[in-house]
Structure formats: C-alpha cells, structure tokens
C-alpha cells in the first residue's frame, strides 16, 4: 500500500514498467496523484481545473487494458496535465482570461487528442499568465502559481502551472506550449526536462488563435529525457490539417555520432547572466567533452539585433488581431493587454512584412550555422526564479534589464523554428534549479534527445531530487 501511495514519485517509464509487470495499476497511481494534488496544490496553485471522477474512470479502463495485455501505448494509464491554452473537449480553455472563463471549444486540440488516443490520463488543466504571453504565472482568474522549490518565487511562464505540478509530484508529465521559451525556461526554474520541438514536428489543429505567428509549438515536460521522448513520440507526426508538419517529418536529423561539434554560448550580445547560472552552465558544457564531443565557446554566429524590436511587435499585432476577430474577448482583459493590442493596431502592415522578412532571413542563416555545428548549448534562462507576483526580474547580475532580459536565450529559437531541449544543470547556492538548453538544426529533435539522454546519464542525478513540500 505504501508503494502505491508513493507512486507519484515514479517517472512515466517506471510506471509503465510496473503496469506491465502487474505490481502497480493505473487506478492506484491515479488515486495517488489525486491524493498528492490535495496535499500540494493549495500551496502552489498549479492545477486550476480538475476532472477527478472521469480521471478515475479512465484509469479503471487503462487498468483493464493492462490486465488483458492490450495497452494502447507506453503512455497508457500515465497521468498528465494539460496547459490551459490547449483545447480539451470536456473542459473550458480559459487562456487565463476572465472573458474566456466558460469558453469551450467542444473538441480536443490535435495533440490532446493524440494523448487521449494513447490512453494517457488527463488530470486537469494547469495555470498560465493571461494569453500565455509572459514569463511568470499569474492572472486575475486563478491567481499566482508558486515554485515548489521556493514558494515565494515564480516557476516561470507561461507554462508555470505545468512545471510546478510535475516538480511537486502531481503528475509525471505535462502537455504545454512554447512560443518564446515557455517550456524551456520554466523547466529550468523547476529542475525538469522540457522539449520545444521544431515547428511542425507536433502537428496542431482545433485550438485557440495564434498570437505569435508560427513560433508557438506544443511539447512535453517531464522529469527525465526518456519520459519526454516517450511523450514526444506520441505527439509527433504529420497531419493534413497542419501543412508545416509534413516539412518537419521530412527533416529528421541523422542518428547521433561522435564527435559532435558543440558551440557553448555563455551570453548573447553581452546580455547579463546570473553568476551562478553562468558557472553551472559552463561546467555542464564541459561535460560534453567527457562524452567525446568537441566543445567550442563563443558568440552565437547570428545577427539577432532585430529581435529586440520585433519580439514585442509580434505579440502586439497578434493581440490586436485577436480582439478584432473576437471583440467579446477584449472585455475583462487586463489593461496591459489592451494597451498591447492598441499598440499593435497602430503598426502598419509594412512593419509586419519587414518582421516576416527578418524571420525568414534568420531561418536561412541558422541553416548555415548548423553546417558548422551540430548543437548549440546555452543557459536556459539568464535569471534565477524571482518573486512570484513580479512579471520579470528588473536586474540580472547587477544590471538593469527589461521584460525579456531573463529570456534572451530562448525567443530567437522560436522565431528560427528550431528544436530546443532544456535539461537540468545543477542548482544555485540556495538550492534553486538551473538548466541548460540544447539547440539543434531544424528537424534535429531526435539528436537533441539522444544527446540530452547521454548528458543526463553522465551528470549528477537530478530526477530523484524533490522540493520539500
């Protein structure tokens, strides 16, 4: 019985192995996850919408499939949470906004549908900032989400509820989105693994309108690389509803071979990085040499200056179009998002066109970079977690920074359409998690997972660490 109660500590792969051996059942694990949710969620506010009865019924069905020797997939019976900007047929998708409090699309977005078809057990929806546009997690509908490693601090955003739930043991997996680092930075703040796939690697359809062009992708969050890979394998694959998915399926990278040529990028354009993050990530980069790879250190060989002006512009125009198409969603939106939409409406079409040209140039230049290097390695975030109700840290390493100062390593990867994998890289002097980011060529998602798994095996064990809740 004690093993059943403690099953929330197990990874998805470990759970699947125990299901197959008959030493655990999906029903017992579902009950343990709900019990854990009852204990920790009031302290962190990760899960904001539950479906307990259906969750347990689905766990019973998964239990029967294992007893019959007919599981649907490696994720059959595995508890997972879904970020509250992804449509689910049986729950509201609020986007963290009062105007969408009761909005139901009536169908599952494609990645959610793939999880259900694989037998994954959806425990409920996780918190996010309004419209998923910021790097912390708070909104007027559900309130602030806290980092399980320090309840006074943020888990990051916009997938803050997703990472907080995994770190606290509510589920081993979470389905999330990443439009500018929203999987990778929160993963680093909570000691988790997070994959931002190549554009199109996970086909999308049936969801909310896009605010960030094609930058936002759906991906997995997990405690281990193996778990993230298992979930990614369920999510990936082309569908006609998303034409980009055919390009991604044809661009899969070659298997990992030694030696890889790795470029470690400690900062971008001189941006400040927390000293403890800088030290941990530099040490982690050296570990790739012990794995037999060639590691250089230097600046990212790209011109990213345009991102400073272009990044806020994309979100502003996206919001302006959202409120134009759905004026009822303007009501109740926080004033700062109304201001952003008004700014977006003032931009001429020619400015957006120039941004699109800059993005196309970046994607072309990235292809040339990966003719020299197989992988780029950077910190996942430039700052350690900051106070939970603050949108961003105003200073890093003693220097004043703006809203994206903590996010300098991630947004350009979305614009470029590249895969990025966040993996833990130790902890600060106060025990706060630190992460590194592996970036590959378009379609090299498998290469990153292979390298991440090798790094994870060689690095000090992190997956068994738990915040003291």
C-alpha positions in Angstrom: 0.0 0.0 0.0 2.8 2.4 0.8 4.3 1.8 -2.6 1.0 2.7 -4.2 0.8 5.9 -2.1 4.3 6.9 -3.1 3.9 6.0 -6.8 3.6 9.7 -7.6 7.4 9.7 -7.2 7.9 7.4 -10.2 8.7 8.5 -13.8 6.4 7.7 -16.6 8.7 4.9 -17.9 8.9 3.4 -14.4 5.1 3.5 -14.1 4.7 1.8 -17.5 7.1 -0.9 -16.4 5.2 -1.6 -13.2 1.9 -1.6 -15.0 3.3 -4.3 -17.4 4.7 -6.3 -14.5 1.4 -6.1 -12.6 3.0 -4.5 -9.5 1.0 -1.3 -9.9 -2.2 -0.3 -11.7 -3.2 2.9 -13.4 -6.1 3.1 -10.9 -3.8 3.0 -7.9 -1.5 5.6 -9.5 -4.4 7.9 -10.3 -5.5 7.8 -6.7 -2.0 8.6 -5.5 -1.8 11.5 -7.9 -5.1 12.9 -6.7 -4.0 12.5 -3.1 -0.8 14.3 -3.9 -2.7 17.1 -5.6 -4.9 17.5 -2.5 -1.8 18.0 -0.3 0.4 20.2 -2.5 -1.9 22.1 -4.9 -3.3 24.5 -2.3 0.3 25.7 -1.7 1.4 26.1 -5.4 -1.8 26.6 -7.4 -0.6 24.6 -10.4 -3.8 22.7 -11.4 -6.8 25.1 -11.8 -9.4 22.8 -13.3 -10.0 19.1 -12.3 -11.9 16.1 -13.7 -11.5 13.6 -10.8 -14.4 11.3 -11.5 -13.7 10.9 -15.2 -9.9 10.7 -14.5 -10.5 7.7 -12.2 -12.9 6.1 -14.6 -10.3 6.3 -17.4 -7.7 4.9 -15.0 -10.0 1.9 -14.5 -10.3 1.4 -18.2 -6.5 1.5 -18.5 -6.2 -1.0 -15.7 -8.4 -3.4 -17.6 -6.4 -3.0 -20.8 -3.2 -3.9 -18.9 -4.8 -6.9 -17.3 -5.9 -8.0 -20.8 -2.3 -7.4 -22.1 -3.5 -4.8 -24.5 -2.2 -1.4 -23.5 -2.7 1.3 -26.1 0.8 2.7 -25.9 3.7 3.4 -23.4 1.6 6.3 -22.1 -1.5 4.2 -21.4 -2.5 4.9 -17.8 0.1 7.6 -17.3 -1.2 10.8 -15.6 -0.6 14.0 -17.5 -1.8 17.6 -17.1 -2.8 20.0 -19.9 -1.9 23.7 -20.1 -5.0 25.9 -20.1 -4.4 27.3 -23.5 -4.9 23.9 -25.2 -8.4 23.0 -26.0 -10.0 19.9 -24.4 -13.4 18.7 -25.3 -14.7 18.3 -21.8 -13.3 21.4 -20.0 -13.1 25.1 -20.6 -10.0 26.6 -22.1 -9.7 30.0 -20.4 -6.3 31.2 -21.6 -6.1 32.7 -18.1 -8.6 35.4 -19.1 -11.9 36.3 -17.4 -13.5 36.7 -20.8 -13.0 33.1 -21.6 -14.0 31.8 -18.1 -16.6 29.5 -19.6 -15.3 29.2 -23.2 -15.5 25.6 -24.5 -14.3 24.7 -28.0 -16.2 21.4 -27.8 -13.3 19.4 -29.1 -9.7 18.3 -28.3 -6.9 20.1 -30.0 -4.9 17.6 -32.0 -2.0 17.0 -29.5 -4.6 16.4 -26.8 -6.5 14.0 -29.0 -3.3 12.1 -29.6 -2.7 11.8 -25.9 -6.2 10.5 -25.3 -5.9 8.0 -28.1 -2.7 6.7 -26.5 -4.5 6.2 -23.2 -2.9 9.0 -21.2 -4.9 10.1 -18.2 -5.6 13.8 -18.2 -5.9 15.0 -14.6 -6.9 18.6 -15.5 -5.7 22.0 -16.7 -2.7 24.0 -15.4 -2.3 27.7 -14.8 -0.7 30.2 -17.0 -0.4 34.0 -17.4 -3.3 35.7 -19.4 -2.9 34.9 -23.1 0.3 32.9 -22.3 2.4 36.0 -23.2 4.6 36.4 -20.2 7.4 34.6 -18.3 5.7 34.3 -15.0 2.4 32.7 -14.0 -0.4 34.9 -12.5 -3.8 36.0 -13.7 -6.9 37.6 -12.3 -9.0 34.5 -12.9 -7.0 31.9 -10.9 -4.2 33.9 -9.2 -0.5 33.3 -8.8 1.4 30.0 -9.2 4.4 29.3 -6.9 7.6 27.5 -7.5 7.7 24.3 -5.4 11.4 24.8 -4.7 10.6 28.2 -3.0 7.0 29.2 -2.6 7.8 32.9 -2.6 9.3 32.6 -6.2 7.9 32.1 -9.6 8.1 28.8 -11.6 8.4 30.9 -14.7 6.0 31.0 -17.5 4.0 30.7 -19.4 3.9 27.0 -18.5 4.3 27.7 -14.8 1.4 25.6 -13.7 2.7 22.7 -15.8 6.2 22.6 -14.3 5.0 23.3 -10.8 2.7 20.3 -11.0 5.4 18.0 -12.1 8.0 19.3 -9.7 5.5 18.9 -6.8 4.6 15.3 -7.9 1.1 15.8 -9.1 1.8 14.2 -12.5 5.0 12.8 -14.1 4.2 14.6 -17.5 2.6 17.8 -18.7 1.5 18.9 -22.1 2.5 22.6 -22.7 3.3 25.2 -25.3 6.4 27.2 -26.1 6.1 30.5 -28.0 9.2 32.2 -26.7 10.7 29.8 -24.1 7.5 28.9 -22.2 8.5 25.3 -21.9 12.3 25.6 -21.6 12.7 28.4 -19.1 10.1 27.1 -16.6 11.7 23.6 -16.9 15.0 25.2 -15.9 13.3 27.0 -12.9 11.9 23.8 -11.6 14.6 21.2 -12.4 12.8 19.5 -15.2 13.3 18.4 -18.8 11.4 20.3 -21.5 11.3 19.9 -25.3 10.4 22.7 -27.7 10.1 20.8 -30.9 10.8 22.0 -34.4 8.0 23.9 -36.0 5.6 21.3 -37.3 7.1 18.3 -35.5 3.9 18.2 -33.4 1.0 18.9 -35.8 -1.6 21.3 -34.4 -5.3 21.9 -35.2 -8.5 22.8 -33.5 -7.0 25.2 -30.9 -7.1 28.8 -30.0 -5.9 31.5 -32.4 -2.2 32.1 -32.8 -0.8 35.3 -31.2 2.8 34.6 -32.2 2.7 33.6 -35.9 4.1 30.0 -36.1 6.5 30.5 -33.2 4.3 28.7 -30.6 4.6 24.9 -30.6 3.3 22.1 -28.4 5.7 20.0 -26.5 6.3 17.7 -23.4 7.5 18.5 -19.9 8.9 15.7 -17.8 11.4 14.7 -15.1 13.6 12.7 -17.4 14.7 12.8 -21.1 13.3 9.3 -21.6 9.9 10.4 -20.4 10.0 13.5 -22.6 10.9 11.3 -25.6 8.1 8.9 -24.9 5.6 11.7 -24.9 7.1 13.4 -27.9 6.8 10.1 -29.9 3.1 10.0 -29.2 2.6 13.7 -30.1 4.7 13.8 -33.2 3.8 13.1 -36.8 2.2 14.9 -39.8 -1.5 15.6 -40.3 -3.0 17.3 -43.3 -4.7 19.9 -41.1 -1.2 21.4 -40.4 0.9 21.6 -43.6 4.0 22.5 -41.6 4.0 19.0 -40.1 5.0 17.5 -43.4 8.1 19.6 -43.6 9.1 18.6 -40.1 8.5 14.9 -40.8 10.9 15.0 -43.7 13.6 16.9 -41.9 14.5 14.3 -39.1 18.2 14.5 -38.2 20.7 11.7 -38.6 21.4 9.5 -35.5 23.9 10.9 -33.0 27.5 10.2 -33.9 30.8 11.1 -32.3 32.3 13.5 -32.2 29.6 16.2 -32.4 30.7 19.8 -32.8 29.2 21.8 -30.0 29.2 25.6 -29.5 28.7 26.8 -26.0 27.2 30.3 -26.0 27.5 31.8 -22.5 25.7 35.0 -23.4 24.1 36.8 -26.3 25.3 40.3 -27.3 26.7 40.8 -23.8 23.4 40.3 -22.0 23.9 39.9 -18.2 23.6 36.3 -16.8 23.3 35.4 -13.2 26.8 34.4 -12.0 25.6 31.1 -10.5 23.8 30.2 -13.8 26.9 31.1 -15.7 29.1 28.9 -13.6 26.7 25.9 -13.6 26.2 26.1 -17.3 29.9 26.4 -18.1 30.6 23.3 -16.0 27.7 21.5 -17.8 29.1 22.4 -21.2 32.5 20.9 -20.3 30.7 17.6 -19.6 30.0 17.2 -23.3 33.8 17.0 -23.8 33.9 14.0 -21.4 31.2 12.4 -23.6 33.6 12.6 -26.6 32.4 15.7 -28.3 34.3 18.8 -29.4 33.2 21.9 -27.5 34.0 25.4 -28.6 32.9 28.6 -26.7 31.9 31.8 -28.4 29.1 34.1 -29.6 26.2 32.7 -31.5 27.1 33.4 -35.1 23.8 35.1 -35.9 22.6 38.7 -36.1 19.8 38.7 -33.5 19.6 42.5 -33.0 16.2 42.7 -34.9 14.6 40.5 -32.2 14.7 43.3 -29.6 12.2 45.4 -31.6 10.4 42.6 -33.4 9.6 40.4 -30.4 7.1 42.8 -28.7 5.7 43.8 -32.1 4.6 40.3 -32.9 2.6 39.9 -29.7 1.1 43.3 -30.0 -0.2 42.7 -33.5 -1.3 39.2 -32.5 -3.4 40.6 -29.7 -4.8 43.4 -32.0 -6.0 40.7 -34.5 -7.4 38.5 -31.7 -9.6 41.3 -30.3 -10.6 42.3 -33.8 -11.8 38.7 -34.5 -13.2 38.2 -31.1 -14.3 41.5 -29.6 -16.0 39.8 -26.8 -12.6 38.6 -25.5 -11.5 42.2 -25.1 -13.9 42.6 -22.2 -12.2 41.6 -19.0 -8.7 41.5 -20.4 -6.1 43.1 -18.1 -5.3 46.7 -19.0 -1.7 45.9 -20.1 -3.0 43.6 -22.8 -5.5 46.2 -24.0 -2.6 48.6 -24.3 -0.6 46.0 -26.2 -3.4 45.5 -28.6 -3.8 49.2 -29.2 -0.1 49.4 -29.9 -0.4 46.5 -32.3 -3.2 48.2 -34.2 -1.1 51.2 -34.8 1.7 49.3 -36.6 1.4 49.5 -40.4 1.3 46.3 -42.5 4.7 47.1 -43.9 6.2 46.8 -40.4 4.8 43.3 -40.0 6.0 42.5 -43.5 9.6 43.6 -42.6 9.4 41.4 -39.5 8.5 38.4 -41.6 11.4 39.1 -43.9 13.7 39.3 -40.9 12.4 36.0 -39.6 12.9 34.3 -43.0 16.5 35.6 -43.1 17.1 34.3 -39.6 15.9 30.8 -40.6 18.1 30.8 -43.6 21.1 31.9 -41.6 20.5 29.2 -39.0 20.8 26.6 -41.7 24.3 27.8 -42.4 25.3 27.8 -38.7 24.4 24.1 -38.4 26.6 23.3 -41.3 29.5 24.0 -38.9 28.0 23.0 -35.6 25.7 20.1 -34.7 24.4 21.6 -31.4 24.4 25.0 -29.7 24.4 25.0 -25.9 23.2 28.0 -23.8 21.8 28.6 -20.4 18.0 28.1 -20.5 17.3 31.3 -18.6 19.5 34.3 -17.7 18.0 34.7 -14.2 17.1 32.5 -11.3 13.5 32.5 -10.2 12.3 35.9 -8.9 9.3 36.9 -6.7 6.1 35.1 -7.9 3.9 38.1 -8.4 6.5 40.1 -10.5 6.4 39.8 -14.2 10.2 39.7 -14.6 13.4 40.4 -12.7 14.3 44.1 -13.1 18.0 43.4 -12.7 20.3 40.5 -13.5 23.9 40.3 -12.2 23.5 43.9 -11.0 22.4 45.3 -14.4 19.0 46.7 -15.2 17.1 44.6 -17.8 13.7 44.8 -19.5 10.9 42.3 -19.7 12.8 39.9 -21.9 16.1 40.2 -20.1 15.7 36.8 -18.5 14.6 35.3 -21.8 17.4 36.2 -24.2 18.4 32.6 -24.9 15.0 31.3 -26.0 12.8 33.6 -28.1 15.1 33.6 -31.1 14.9 29.8 -31.2 11.2 30.0 -31.7 11.5 32.6 -34.4 14.0 30.4 -36.1 11.7 27.3 -35.9 14.5 25.2 -34.3 14.2 22.5 -31.7 15.4 23.3 -28.1 15.8 20.9 -25.2 16.1 22.1 -21.6 17.8 19.8 -19.1 18.9 20.4 -15.5 22.4 21.7 -14.9 22.6 21.7 -11.1 21.4 24.1 -8.5 22.2 27.5 -7.0 23.7 28.0 -3.6 20.2 28.3 -2.2 19.0 25.1 -3.9 17.2 26.7 -6.9 17.3 24.7 -10.1 19.4 25.8 -13.1 19.1 24.5 -16.6 20.9 24.4 -19.9 19.4 24.5 -23.4 20.5 22.3 -26.3 19.6 23.8 -29.7 19.7 21.8 -33.0 19.1 22.3 -36.7 15.6 22.2 -38.0 14.3 18.6 -37.6 17.1 17.5 -35.3 14.8 16.9 -32.4 15.9 13.2 -32.0 19.6 14.3 -32.0 18.9 16.6 -29.1 17.0 13.9 -27.2 19.9 11.5 -27.8 22.5 14.0 -26.6 20.3 15.0 -23.7 19.9 11.4 -22.5 23.7 10.9 -22.7 24.2 14.1 -20.7 21.6 13.1 -18.2 23.3 9.8 -17.6 26.7 11.4 -17.1 25.6 14.3 -14.9 24.8 14.2 -11.2 21.4 12.6 -10.7 18.6 15.2 -10.7 15.4 13.4 -11.4 15.2 12.0 -7.9 15.5 15.3 -6.2 12.3 16.6 -4.8 11.3 20.0 -3.3 10.5 19.8 0.4 6.7 20.3 0.4 
